[in-house]
Every structure is written in C-alpha cells, then in structure tokens.
Amino acid sequence: MTLGAWDLALYAGALAVLFLTPGPVWVGLIARSLSGGFQAAWPLALGVVVGDVLWSLLAIFGVTWILSIYGGFLGVLKWVAAGIFLLMGALVIRAADKSIGTDNRLTRPGMWAGFLAGLAVILGNPKAVLFYMGMLPGFFDLTRLTAWDVLIIVVLSMIVPLLGNLTMALFIDRARRMVSSPDALRRMNLIAGALLICVGLIIPLT
C-alpha cells in the first residue's frame, strides 16, 4: 500500500465536507424520512453509495489511463483540484442564504424507487462529478496506486457519505429544522464553504 495516513485523512475530511454541503441528497433524505421513516430513507442512501463507488472507480481508472499517455497531467490535476475546492467554497458562501430546491421524483414511495432516486441524485450531482473526476486525482498519485490503495479509496468513498446520510435519516427532525431555518442554513453554508476553501489551500502543500 502506498497511501499515507495523512492522505487518507485529508480525503475522508473532504468527503465529509462534501456531505455537509446541503443539496438534493439532503432534500431526498428529509422528504423520504418524513413520509416513511428511516425505512424509506436508507434505500436512497444505498443508491448514493453505488454512485459514489462508480464515480471514484471511473476517476481512478479513467485518469490513470490519461496519465499513461500524458505523464505531466498529474501535476496539473493537483492545482485543478485546489482551484475547484476554492471555487466551490466561494460559491457556497455566496449562496449561503438560498434555500434548497425540491424534486418530487426523490420522494416516490417504495424501496426500489428510493434506491434509484439516490443513484440518480449522485450520478447527476454536479458536486459529485466535480469532486470525483476533478479533485480525487489531486489527493493521490494515481500512477502509484496498488489494488489495496484502490480498495481503501473506494471504501472511504462509500463509508463516509453513507454514515453521514444514515445519521441524517436517523436524526431527521433536527435536520429538517436546520434546513428550514434560513439563519441555520446560512451558517451551515458558510462553514461548509470555508472548509472547502481550506481543503483547496492544503492540497498544493501535500
């Protein structure tokens, strides 16, 4: 295994920050938990996990193939990752007062509908696309990854968002008050935006 504890901790922290940024997954979890309890929400969380795995694997193997052709691409990706984090953080802070939109397709009843809704949300989520395809290569040297390294990255990509989503589903009443309160939502967006900027500043130093 070539990955260090600091690299993994930084990546896990970035995943946690990504989860803390309110978006359609939050809305889907809240709506499904309110309509059917935890049993209605966990299939959506599993659907999100599948999408996270797909994006992380596509980023690892897709970018590794590019690096095999263009060797200097990795250095560029690290700065791209830092820039995207800084941009995302600034945009989140700028939109701190905006409410989260809803999508009725996320609240359709049924376990299979919940799973497909979670998968659709993560595959079509711009944050996830930017994170995995644009930023994951900034955390690791993809040309040196072993099979164990890939497994650990995929497991982290699964576990961190899953724990966050399941915890939110369990404590949905508190999450609902937080998201529905403009002041609380603004504070959450400001904190998430600041953390994204911090990660963007740290990446070039690693």
VMD Tcl script that draws the C-alpha trace (Angstrom):
set ca {
  {0.00 0.00 0.00}
  {1.39 3.41 -0.98}
  {-1.13 5.73 0.68}
  {-0.22 7.54 3.88}
  {-2.47 8.22 6.86}
  {-2.44 11.96 6.16}
  {-3.55 11.47 2.54}
  {-6.42 9.24 3.61}
  {-7.43 11.58 6.44}
  {-7.48 14.58 4.09}
  {-9.57 12.66 1.55}
  {-12.01 11.46 4.22}
  {-12.30 15.01 5.53}
  {-13.06 16.29 2.04}
  {-15.77 13.64 1.68}
  {-17.27 14.77 4.99}
  {-17.24 18.40 3.87}
  {-18.91 17.41 0.60}
  {-21.65 15.69 2.61}
  {-22.12 18.76 4.84}
  {-22.91 20.94 1.83}
  {-26.74 20.95 1.54}
  {-28.08 19.65 -1.75}
  {-30.58 17.29 -3.40}
  {-29.45 14.27 -1.36}
  {-30.37 16.15 1.82}
  {-33.78 17.03 0.39}
  {-34.44 13.44 -0.67}
  {-33.42 12.02 2.72}
  {-35.53 14.52 4.60}
  {-38.58 14.05 2.42}
  {-38.40 10.25 2.46}
  {-37.77 10.10 6.20}
  {-40.74 12.36 6.87}
  {-43.02 10.31 4.63}
  {-41.92 6.79 5.58}
  {-39.35 6.98 8.36}
  {-35.85 5.53 8.33}
  {-37.04 2.50 6.33}
  {-37.94 4.79 3.42}
  {-34.67 6.73 3.59}
  {-31.97 4.06 3.77}
  {-32.54 2.75 0.19}
  {-31.79 6.25 -1.09}
  {-28.58 6.27 0.94}
  {-27.58 2.94 -0.63}
  {-28.26 4.31 -4.09}
  {-25.96 7.23 -3.33}
  {-23.26 4.75 -2.21}
  {-23.39 2.93 -5.55}
  {-22.97 6.21 -7.38}
  {-20.04 7.19 -5.15}
  {-18.31 3.90 -5.94}
  {-18.87 4.30 -9.67}
  {-17.54 7.85 -9.72}
  {-14.46 7.00 -7.66}
  {-13.57 3.99 -9.83}
  {-14.16 5.95 -13.03}
  {-11.92 8.74 -11.75}
  {-9.13 6.36 -10.72}
  {-9.00 4.23 -13.83}
  {-10.02 6.92 -16.31}
  {-7.48 9.46 -15.13}
  {-4.81 6.75 -14.76}
  {-5.27 5.94 -18.44}
  {-4.86 9.63 -19.32}
  {-1.71 9.79 -17.17}
  {-0.24 6.81 -19.03}
  {-0.37 8.96 -22.16}
  {0.30 12.40 -20.70}
  {2.69 11.97 -17.78}
  {2.70 15.62 -16.66}
  {-1.06 15.66 -16.27}
  {-0.94 14.74 -12.56}
  {0.74 17.97 -11.50}
  {-1.90 19.96 -13.37}
  {-4.69 17.96 -11.72}
  {-3.47 18.84 -8.23}
  {-3.81 22.54 -8.98}
  {-7.15 21.94 -10.70}
  {-8.36 20.16 -7.57}
  {-7.25 23.06 -5.37}
  {-8.90 25.58 -7.67}
  {-12.19 23.68 -7.77}
  {-12.31 23.47 -3.99}
  {-11.67 27.21 -3.71}
  {-14.37 27.94 -6.31}
  {-16.90 25.61 -4.68}
  {-16.23 27.13 -1.28}
  {-16.69 30.67 -2.62}
  {-19.91 29.72 -4.44}
  {-21.35 28.02 -1.35}
  {-20.61 31.09 0.77}
  {-22.08 33.38 -1.90}
  {-25.30 31.34 -1.99}
  {-25.46 30.81 1.78}
  {-28.92 32.43 2.06}
  {-30.55 30.49 -0.78}
  {-33.00 27.72 0.03}
  {-32.69 24.18 -1.34}
  {-34.94 23.23 -4.24}
  {-37.09 20.11 -4.14}
  {-37.70 17.35 -6.66}
  {-40.81 15.18 -6.41}
  {-39.01 12.27 -8.08}
  {-36.93 11.85 -4.91}
  {-39.99 11.12 -2.76}
  {-41.73 8.38 -4.70}
  {-42.72 5.56 -2.31}
  {-41.08 2.16 -2.41}
  {-37.66 0.70 -1.66}
  {-36.63 0.35 -5.30}
  {-37.80 3.89 -6.09}
  {-35.73 5.19 -3.19}
  {-32.63 3.32 -4.35}
  {-32.98 4.60 -7.94}
  {-33.60 8.13 -6.68}
  {-30.35 8.04 -4.67}
  {-28.42 6.67 -7.64}
  {-29.86 9.32 -9.95}
  {-29.09 12.10 -7.50}
  {-25.42 11.18 -7.08}
  {-24.81 10.45 -10.78}
  {-26.33 13.78 -11.77}
  {-25.00 15.82 -8.86}
  {-22.52 18.47 -10.11}
  {-20.71 18.39 -6.76}
  {-20.05 14.67 -7.10}
  {-18.95 14.98 -10.71}
  {-16.51 17.78 -9.83}
  {-15.24 16.02 -6.75}
  {-14.50 12.58 -8.13}
  {-13.45 13.45 -11.67}
  {-11.77 16.78 -10.97}
  {-10.48 16.52 -7.42}
  {-9.86 12.90 -6.42}
  {-6.70 12.81 -8.57}
  {-5.46 15.82 -6.61}
  {-5.34 13.79 -3.41}
  {-3.41 10.76 -4.67}
  {-0.71 9.87 -7.18}
  {-2.86 7.62 -9.35}
  {0.15 6.21 -11.17}
  {1.38 4.54 -7.96}
  {-1.87 3.09 -6.63}
  {-1.95 -0.60 -5.78}
  {-5.06 -2.77 -5.64}
  {-5.19 -2.22 -1.87}
  {-4.97 1.54 -2.37}
  {-7.89 1.48 -4.79}
  {-9.90 -0.66 -2.37}
  {-9.27 1.75 0.52}
  {-10.24 4.78 -1.59}
  {-13.45 3.09 -2.72}
  {-14.30 2.03 0.85}
  {-13.78 5.59 2.11}
  {-15.90 6.89 -0.77}
  {-18.65 4.53 0.40}
  {-18.44 4.73 4.18}
  {-18.09 8.47 4.82}
  {-21.15 9.60 2.79}
  {-23.16 6.56 3.89}
  {-22.58 7.24 7.60}
  {-23.49 10.88 7.07}
  {-26.66 10.07 5.14}
  {-27.83 7.40 7.58}
  {-27.14 9.67 10.55}
  {-29.19 12.41 8.92}
  {-32.03 9.97 8.30}
  {-31.98 8.91 11.96}
  {-32.00 12.49 13.24}
  {-34.29 13.85 10.56}
  {-36.36 16.09 12.81}
  {-33.32 18.11 13.79}
  {-32.04 18.13 10.21}
  {-35.43 19.39 9.00}
  {-35.37 22.33 11.41}
  {-31.81 23.16 10.40}
  {-32.56 23.16 6.66}
  {-35.85 25.03 7.02}
  {-34.32 27.78 9.14}
  {-32.71 30.46 6.90}
  {-30.25 31.51 9.61}
  {-29.16 27.93 10.35}
  {-28.85 27.12 6.65}
  {-26.75 30.24 6.10}
  {-24.39 29.25 8.94}
  {-24.06 25.72 7.57}
  {-23.26 27.02 4.08}
  {-20.70 29.48 5.43}
  {-18.96 26.75 7.43}
  {-19.01 24.27 4.52}
  {-17.72 26.92 2.12}
  {-14.88 27.89 4.47}
  {-13.90 24.23 4.91}
  {-13.88 23.68 1.14}
  {-11.55 26.66 0.76}
  {-9.28 25.27 3.49}
  {-9.01 21.92 1.70}
  {-8.24 23.76 -1.54}
  {-5.38 25.62 0.20}
  {-3.98 22.44 1.79}
  {-3.90 20.27 -1.37}
  {-0.93 22.07 -3.02}
  {1.11 21.63 0.16}
  {0.76 17.85 0.25}
}
mol new
graphics top color blue
foreach p $ca { graphics top sphere $p radius 0.5 }
foreach p [lrange $ca 0 end-1] q [lrange $ca 1 end] { graphics top cylinder $p $q radius 0.2 }
display resetview
